[in-house]
């Protein structure tokens, strides 16, 4: 099993180019099941989850070519696809369940494995399944698989999500594209990755209208058209590198982004003392001598993202005073805390709240990653002490961060992969 060795004490400076967003790429790839027209997707991140989704599409018969060097995917489905998504491909990837809506709305039947992914809470798919039932689907769960059918096709209607869910919004948005009549989605997620999916779906010919802040209307269609699309930048990767520069007192230029999309995160980091100079398509990061404590609550976009909670916790360990994090999205997302404590961090957990005591002296240690964002949190922690830190189980890291050791090394870090 591969490991990552980090010897800290080096400034993260220079220039880093941000990859396309994994969380935008996956639903867009799932949605290509809808079309038999030629689709070209650019700025695709070469990460494990995207490779798994591409493999899933190949398995069901999709004509897909992934040029990893050019970060480009070409899809041209000329024949009907299979409607079976197996466990061996969905066990490591939560987003695999997004093929359910596409298969069901196009072929009126689907058998999809219950998804896997990070162990950060139950993350039930009830919101997906209940919405599909309201659209006329019959659904049973048997032997770890979702068996869904809609013999007469899905029907439009009013779908109000009882809680905001990115995955449910995306799945039902895709399903509604071929449903009969109009589907009114309410209390939708409005993350930039959902917006990118909408942009793509409209490019291939779907009729979608945003009505108000969290309301989307979808009008069922039958014919689609060819399209090209460039994946939006990865906002979580962007903020991870902002924190890396701030932790190490570096001066880092971060390119290939849209700064206004991460305005909430930049404002909070500014409050902590991180200096961010904003340009049109890039930012320049530096930090003063002192970092200030802060209190953060994770919320759906445009609030502070749960996917950045672990990373900012590291910055809090170096700030003046006591900071707090209230995790409102997932109920089991503090598993990295025990590893940080092994490095010397002083953190108290009570329910969904973490109290982080600043000015902690962190020491190198051998660590175990538990999920994707916890993995990168431990890498960030390893950048601080001049002693060696080894992070085990980095397959989580490879699911969502493209060439992280190479990018960090190019910015001055001492990081290498061990077999």
Secondary structure as GFF3:
##gff-version 3
##sequence-region A 1 419
A	DSSP	beta_strand	3	7	.	.	.	ID=ss1
A	DSSP	beta_strand	14	17	.	.	.	ID=ss2
A	DSSP	alpha_helix	22	31	.	.	.	ID=ss3
A	DSSP	three_ten_helix	32	34	.	.	.	ID=ss4
A	DSSP	beta_strand	39	42	.	.	.	ID=ss5
A	DSSP	alpha_helix	48	59	.	.	.	ID=ss6
A	DSSP	beta_strand	64	67	.	.	.	ID=ss7
A	DSSP	beta_strand	72	75	.	.	.	ID=ss8
A	DSSP	beta_strand	84	85	.	.	.	ID=ss9
A	DSSP	alpha_helix	87	90	.	.	.	ID=ss10
A	DSSP	three_ten_helix	94	98	.	.	.	ID=ss11
A	DSSP	alpha_helix	99	107	.	.	.	ID=ss12
A	DSSP	beta_strand	109	113	.	.	.	ID=ss13
A	DSSP	alpha_helix	126	134	.	.	.	ID=ss14
A	DSSP	beta_strand	138	142	.	.	.	ID=ss15
A	DSSP	beta_strand	145	149	.	.	.	ID=ss16
A	DSSP	beta_strand	158	160	.	.	.	ID=ss17
A	DSSP	alpha_helix	166	176	.	.	.	ID=ss18
A	DSSP	beta_strand	182	186	.	.	.	ID=ss19
A	DSSP	alpha_helix	192	203	.	.	.	ID=ss20
A	DSSP	beta_strand	207	210	.	.	.	ID=ss21
A	DSSP	beta_strand	215	219	.	.	.	ID=ss22
A	DSSP	beta_strand	227	230	.	.	.	ID=ss23
A	DSSP	alpha_helix	235	247	.	.	.	ID=ss24
A	DSSP	beta_strand	252	255	.	.	.	ID=ss25
A	DSSP	three_ten_helix	259	262	.	.	.	ID=ss26
A	DSSP	alpha_helix	263	272	.	.	.	ID=ss27
A	DSSP	beta_strand	274	278	.	.	.	ID=ss28
A	DSSP	beta_strand	282	287	.	.	.	ID=ss29
A	DSSP	beta_strand	295	297	.	.	.	ID=ss30
A	DSSP	three_ten_helix	306	308	.	.	.	ID=ss31
A	DSSP	alpha_helix	309	316	.	.	.	ID=ss32
A	DSSP	beta_strand	322	326	.	.	.	ID=ss33
A	DSSP	alpha_helix	337	343	.	.	.	ID=ss34
A	DSSP	beta_strand	346	350	.	.	.	ID=ss35
A	DSSP	beta_strand	353	357	.	.	.	ID=ss36
A	DSSP	beta_strand	366	368	.	.	.	ID=ss37
A	DSSP	alpha_helix	372	382	.	.	.	ID=ss38
A	DSSP	beta_strand	388	392	.	.	.	ID=ss39
A	DSSP	alpha_helix	395	398	.	.	.	ID=ss40
A	DSSP	alpha_helix	404	410	.	.	.	ID=ss41
A	DSSP	beta_strand	414	418	.	.	.	ID=ss42
###
